[in-house]
Amino acid sequence: MSKDPCKILLVDDEEDILLAGKLLLKQHFASVITTSDPYRIPGLLQETDFDVVLLDMNYSTGATSSKEGFHWLKQILQLSPKTQVILMTAYGDIEMAVRALKEGATDFVLKPWQNDKLLAILRTACQNKLGLKKRSAESAENNNTAYHYDGFIGVSPAMQRVYQTIDKVARTEANVLILGENGTGKEVAARALHRKSKRADNAFEKVDLGAVSETLFESELFGHAKGAFTDAKEDRIGRLEAATGGTLFLDEIGNLSHSLQAKLLTVLQSRQVVRLGTNKPRPIDIRLICATNMPVYDMVKEGAFRQDLLYRINTVEIHLPPLRERREDIKLLIEHFLRVYCEKYDRPNLGISSSTIRRLSEYHWPGNIRELDHAMERAVILCDGDELHPDDFYLAPGGAPQHSQRVEVFSENEYTLEALEKMMVQKALVKHSGNITHAAKELGITRTALYRRIEKHGL
Ligand SMILES: Nc1ncnc2c1ncn2[C@@H]1O[C@H](COP(=O)(O)OP(=O)(O)OP(=O)(O)O)[C@@H](O)[C@H]1O
């Protein structure tokens, strides 16, 4: 899973909240800073251009008035007007939260938070902020936009066709199916479609169907009433309802089992959901975007994917070409990621030799742009000199998948759980030529869990 390029500041006087928040958020966002002292906010805002501040409302012992929260909300908006502020409030403080929205907060979240709800709110806030940043950057440097297109970098004819299709369909309500290998930018395309649509001011709700278990599917997508099942402690809105007015992005739709395909189809046809444990249909007004790296048309022929569901979701199709089929974009992407990581890791003098660019352009990038992104980040971190050379990249000769060269052999003494886990992950990646979905399936874990392990073991 790719991290949102978003910088978040979490302010709360309870250390437990800070720890839980940091552990959750750093899996999904590029940078997460926490502080228990609100008086540090002005200094931290001066040091870092935070995209979002997640702010508790009360700091003094026993305080419940939220006066401090309002004070800090005002301060943040004065010091950094584009920063999105999300307030954390206790249950029952809804009136106060509404007042805070009027005073400039972007949104609020109830404590204790539900992880997926918090992540959805933060993602939307990040998109708002990044959209603002992008718009002001675009007007400031028009000369540098020739190869940029709403989150994409690339000038190849294949990408120009993608941009044209996005421009044509974004403002319609057509359902869009985005096809392409892992890491080719399917989510980037989905977000661009949303940002350019009439629904841009409403939610962009992403559901990774590869990561939702069969048992939780209905409650996650359709919601549930309190008591609908043992763990249903309170009423909960589903992701489809949450997307109402906006865009629902169903990622990895090819991974859906047959029975879940039927359930999803029923909802899409009727345009209403019934929360688990209730019998009241609720209308949903969504624009649907789906994506997959699976060969859905072959799957239909084999009976693994329902044809009627495919016809419902593929009004317009967008094919994202693999990087090896648009090599003219590789140099631009290398230069882009080099700029990003030199800034991130404070390496202003680091460059790249033209022979290295040539070598990287010849490689076949089975993991596409995500692999190039990670390779550049790793190289910038590890390079000791002022110029990146081919040796700074762990690329296989002849362009074979990167993972194939890197399976290590463990001796008996090294059979720790960690070592075994690393070995299993490597083996699965090699077997499936770096295809994350297939490797995750073989390992019996979600794609998100696999990405986490790849990061953890530095693969
Ligand atoms: N054309 C592009 N220019 C710049 N960055 C890109 C481009 N395409 C993709 N990326 C970046 O590459 C990474 C992978 O993109 P994204 O998550 O959209 O791919 P995906 O096809 O949805 O992958 P998966 O199928 O594995 O979910 C992200 O960090 C994204 O920002």
The ligand as an SDF file (V2000), in Angstrom:
LIG
                    3D

 31 33  0  0  0  0  0  0  0  0999 V2000
    2.5270    8.6160  -13.3870 N   0  0  0  0  0  0  0  0  0  0  0  0
    2.8960    8.7250  -12.1130 C   0  0  0  0  0  0  0  0  0  0  0  0
    3.6320    9.7680  -11.7230 N   0  0  0  0  0  0  0  0  0  0  0  0
    4.0650    9.8850  -10.4540 C   0  0  0  0  0  0  0  0  0  0  0  0
    3.8210    9.0010   -9.4900 N   0  0  0  0  0  0  0  0  0  0  0  0
    3.0720    7.9540   -9.8200 C   0  0  0  0  0  0  0  0  0  0  0  0
    2.5610    7.7600  -11.1310 C   0  0  0  0  0  0  0  0  0  0  0  0
    1.8610    6.6100  -11.1440 N   0  0  0  0  0  0  0  0  0  0  0  0
    1.9340    6.1030   -9.9040 C   0  0  0  0  0  0  0  0  0  0  0  0
    2.6600    6.8970   -9.1080 N   0  0  0  0  0  0  0  0  0  0  0  0
    3.0050    6.6430   -7.7040 C   0  0  0  0  0  0  0  0  0  0  0  0
    3.3140    5.2600   -7.6290 O   0  0  0  0  0  0  0  0  0  0  0  0
    2.7410    4.6710   -6.4680 C   0  0  0  0  0  0  0  0  0  0  0  0
    1.7670    3.5850   -6.8690 C   0  0  0  0  0  0  0  0  0  0  0  0
    0.6210    4.1750   -7.4640 O   0  0  0  0  0  0  0  0  0  0  0  0
   -0.8510    3.6300   -7.1850 P   0  0  0  0  0  0  0  0  0  0  0  0
   -1.0200    3.2490   -5.7620 O   0  0  0  0  0  0  0  0  0  0  0  0
   -1.8070    4.6000   -7.7670 O   0  0  0  0  0  0  0  0  0  0  0  0
   -0.7720    2.3020   -8.0790 O   0  0  0  0  0  0  0  0  0  0  0  0
   -1.8510    1.1580   -8.2390 P   0  0  0  0  0  0  0  0  0  0  0  0
   -1.8610    0.8060   -9.6780 O   0  0  0  0  0  0  0  0  0  0  0  0
   -3.1450    1.5940   -7.6100 O   0  0  0  0  0  0  0  0  0  0  0  0
   -1.1680    0.0070   -7.4010 O   0  0  0  0  0  0  0  0  0  0  0  0
   -1.8310   -1.3090   -6.7370 P   0  0  0  0  0  0  0  0  0  0  0  0
   -2.4800   -2.0800   -7.8480 O   0  0  0  0  0  0  0  0  0  0  0  0
   -0.6450   -2.0180   -6.1850 O   0  0  0  0  0  0  0  0  0  0  0  0
   -2.7940   -0.8160   -5.7060 O   0  0  0  0  0  0  0  0  0  0  0  0
    2.1040    5.7960   -5.6970 C   0  0  0  0  0  0  0  0  0  0  0  0
    3.0300    6.2730   -4.7430 O   0  0  0  0  0  0  0  0  0  0  0  0
    1.8300    6.8570   -6.7490 C   0  0  0  0  0  0  0  0  0  0  0  0
    1.8140    8.1520   -6.2150 O   0  0  0  0  0  0  0  0  0  0  0  0
  1  2  1  0
  2  3  1  0
  2  7  2  0
  3  4  2  0
  4  5  1  0
  5  6  2  0
  6  7  1  0
  6 10  1  0
  7  8  1  0
  8  9  2  0
  9 10  1  0
 10 11  1  0
 11 12  1  0
 11 30  1  0
 12 13  1  0
 13 14  1  0
 13 28  1  0
 14 15  1  0
 15 16  1  0
 16 17  2  0
 16 18  1  0
 16 19  1  0
 19 20  1  0
 20 21  2  0
 20 22  1  0
 20 23  1  0
 23 24  1  0
 24 25  2  0
 24 26  1  0
 24 27  1  0
 28 29  1  0
 28 30  1  0
 30 31  1  0
M  END
$$$$
